[in-house]
Amino acid sequence: MPSKLFFASLLCYLLFGFAYWQGTTTRHRLPAPASYIVTPVDSSKNVLLETAYFTGVLLAPTSDASLSPDVQPIRLTPEQVLAAEAILAHCVASGNTRGTEPRIGPRSLHPLASYYRHYQGYRMATGQTIVWLNGFARSTVTGSSGHRKWKQHRVSTVDGGRDYFNLSIDLTRHECFHFFRNSSG
């Protein structure tokens, strides 16, 4: 008859094996969009990306004097944005952000499908690709005259609570950082 130690070892093996399997197979997956549509945005160099799960604008790379010389603005590809969205979904579901940075609380955001997004890409001197993601509730576009041109210009506001957030996503390390949600006013 097998001993209690055998059953305890088997149970630990199964639990840790399941945890490992979950981490490797579901960590960075979206419910894979079968297709996406990419459309140029009128009177800008931006590109609109639409899937069944999200809609966002890939912002054209711009030179910014405030950027470190180690940071190079880049144009993101739809595939990079899909990868960033998978990492975003994981970070929101788990609350994880890098290191000791503020975690994404369980009620700090609306469901991700309720946000339009802006994506801005950067390449670090170390080779890492960083996606800055700006999320704003779809309801703010119809409710605010200042957001009607969200496809051409970056949306920013003070206050607004859960309706506005932004964070950075490291495509190389598969992690989120610099999560920021506006205050409620």
C-alpha positions as CSV (number, residue, x, y, z in Angstrom):
1,M,0.0,0.0,0.0
2,P,1.4,3.4,-0.9
3,S,2.4,5.6,1.9
4,K,1.0,9.0,2.9
5,L,4.3,10.6,1.8
6,F,3.7,9.2,-1.7
7,F,0.3,10.7,-1.9
8,A,1.5,14.0,-0.5
9,S,4.3,14.1,-3.1
10,L,1.9,13.1,-5.9
11,L,-0.5,15.9,-4.9
12,C,2.3,18.5,-4.8
13,Y,3.6,17.4,-8.2
14,L,0.1,17.6,-9.7
15,L,-0.6,21.0,-8.2
16,F,2.7,22.6,-9.1
17,G,2.5,21.0,-12.6
18,F,-1.0,22.4,-13.1
19,A,0.2,25.9,-11.9
20,Y,3.1,25.8,-14.3
21,W,0.9,24.7,-17.2
22,Q,-1.5,27.5,-16.5
23,G,1.3,30.0,-16.4
24,T,2.8,28.9,-19.7
25,T,-0.4,28.4,-21.7
26,T,-2.7,31.2,-20.6
27,R,-0.3,33.9,-19.4
28,H,-0.3,36.1,-22.5
29,R,-3.2,35.0,-24.6
30,L,-6.2,36.9,-25.8
31,P,-9.2,35.1,-27.2
32,A,-7.2,35.3,-30.4
33,P,-8.9,37.7,-32.8
34,A,-9.4,35.8,-36.1
35,S,-8.9,39.0,-38.0
36,Y,-8.3,42.7,-37.7
37,I,-8.8,45.7,-39.9
38,V,-6.2,48.4,-40.3
39,T,-7.3,51.7,-41.7
40,P,-5.4,54.9,-42.2
41,V,-6.7,57.8,-40.2
42,D,-7.7,60.9,-42.2
43,S,-5.4,63.9,-41.9
44,S,-2.8,62.2,-39.8
45,K,-0.1,59.5,-39.9
46,N,-2.0,57.4,-37.4
47,V,-3.5,54.0,-38.2
48,L,-6.8,52.6,-36.7
49,L,-6.7,49.0,-35.6
50,E,-10.1,47.2,-35.1
51,T,-10.7,43.7,-33.8
52,A,-13.7,42.0,-32.3
53,Y,-12.2,42.7,-28.8
54,F,-10.8,46.2,-29.0
55,T,-10.3,49.3,-31.1
56,G,-7.3,51.5,-31.0
57,V,-5.1,53.9,-32.8
58,L,-1.4,53.2,-33.5
59,L,0.0,56.7,-33.1
60,A,2.7,57.8,-35.5
61,P,6.2,58.0,-34.0
62,T,7.0,61.5,-32.9
63,S,10.2,63.1,-31.7
64,D,9.9,64.3,-28.1
65,A,12.6,66.4,-26.6
66,S,11.7,65.0,-23.1
67,L,12.7,61.5,-24.2
68,S,16.0,60.1,-23.1
69,P,18.6,59.6,-25.9
70,D,18.4,55.9,-25.1
71,V,14.7,55.9,-26.3
72,Q,13.8,55.8,-30.0
73,P,10.1,56.3,-31.1
74,I,9.0,53.5,-33.5
75,R,5.9,52.6,-35.5
76,L,4.2,49.6,-34.0
77,T,2.9,46.8,-36.1
78,P,-0.6,45.2,-35.5
79,E,1.2,42.1,-34.3
80,Q,3.0,44.0,-31.6
81,V,-0.2,45.6,-30.5
82,L,-1.9,42.2,-30.3
83,A,1.0,41.0,-28.2
84,A,0.7,44.1,-26.0
85,E,-3.1,43.4,-25.6
86,A,-2.4,39.9,-24.5
87,I,0.0,41.1,-21.8
88,L,-2.4,43.8,-20.8
89,A,-5.2,41.3,-20.3
90,H,-2.9,39.2,-18.1
91,C,-1.8,42.2,-16.1
92,V,-5.3,43.3,-15.4
93,A,-6.6,39.8,-14.6
94,S,-3.7,39.2,-12.2
95,G,-3.2,42.8,-11.0
96,N,0.5,42.4,-11.7
97,T,2.8,45.2,-12.5
98,R,6.6,45.2,-12.4
99,G,8.4,45.1,-9.1
100,T,7.0,47.3,-6.4
101,E,4.9,49.6,-8.6
102,P,1.2,50.1,-7.8
103,R,-0.8,47.0,-8.6
104,I,-3.9,47.1,-10.8
105,G,-6.7,46.8,-8.3
106,P,-9.7,44.5,-9.0
107,R,-12.1,47.4,-9.4
108,S,-9.7,50.1,-10.7
109,L,-10.8,49.7,-14.4
110,H,-13.9,49.0,-16.4
111,P,-13.9,45.9,-18.5
112,L,-11.1,46.3,-21.1
113,A,-13.6,46.1,-24.0
114,S,-15.2,49.4,-22.9
115,Y,-12.0,51.4,-23.7
116,Y,-10.7,52.9,-26.9
117,R,-6.9,52.9,-26.9
118,H,-3.9,54.8,-28.2
119,Y,-0.6,52.9,-28.7
120,Q,2.8,54.6,-28.9
121,G,5.9,52.5,-29.5
122,Y,9.5,52.9,-28.3
123,R,12.7,51.0,-28.7
124,M,15.1,51.1,-25.8
125,A,18.9,51.1,-26.2
126,T,18.9,47.7,-24.6
127,G,16.7,46.4,-27.5
128,Q,13.4,46.2,-25.6
129,T,10.2,47.2,-27.3
130,I,7.9,49.3,-25.1
131,V,4.3,50.0,-25.9
132,W,2.7,53.0,-24.1
133,L,-1.0,52.4,-23.9
134,N,-3.5,55.1,-23.3
135,G,-7.1,53.9,-22.5
136,F,-10.2,56.0,-22.3
137,A,-13.8,54.9,-22.0
138,R,-15.8,54.8,-25.2
139,S,-18.5,56.8,-23.5
140,T,-16.1,59.8,-23.1
141,V,-15.7,60.0,-26.9
142,T,-19.4,60.6,-27.5
143,G,-19.9,62.6,-24.3
144,S,-17.0,65.0,-24.7
145,S,-16.5,67.4,-27.6
146,G,-12.8,67.5,-26.8
147,H,-12.4,63.7,-27.6
148,R,-14.1,63.6,-31.0
149,K,-10.8,63.7,-32.8
150,W,-9.3,60.8,-30.7
151,K,-8.2,59.1,-33.9
152,Q,-6.0,62.0,-34.9
153,H,-4.8,63.3,-31.4
154,R,-3.9,61.8,-28.1
155,V,-6.6,62.0,-25.5
156,S,-5.7,63.4,-22.1
157,T,-7.6,64.7,-19.2
158,V,-7.5,65.4,-15.5
159,D,-9.9,63.5,-13.2
160,G,-12.3,61.0,-14.8
161,G,-11.5,58.1,-12.5
162,R,-11.8,54.7,-14.1
163,D,-12.6,56.2,-17.5
164,Y,-8.9,57.0,-18.2
165,F,-5.8,55.0,-17.6
166,N,-2.4,54.5,-19.2
167,L,0.5,52.1,-18.7
168,S,3.6,50.8,-20.4
169,I,4.0,47.3,-21.6
170,D,7.4,45.7,-22.2
171,L,7.0,43.2,-25.1
172,T,10.4,41.7,-24.4
173,R,9.9,40.9,-20.7
174,H,6.1,40.4,-21.0
175,E,5.3,42.8,-18.2
176,C,3.3,46.0,-17.4
177,F,4.7,49.0,-15.6
178,H,3.9,52.7,-14.9
179,F,0.2,52.0,-14.4
180,F,-1.7,55.2,-13.9
181,R,-5.4,55.8,-13.4
182,N,-6.9,59.2,-13.1
183,S,-8.4,60.3,-9.8
184,S,-12.1,60.7,-9.5
185,G,-12.0,64.5,-9.2
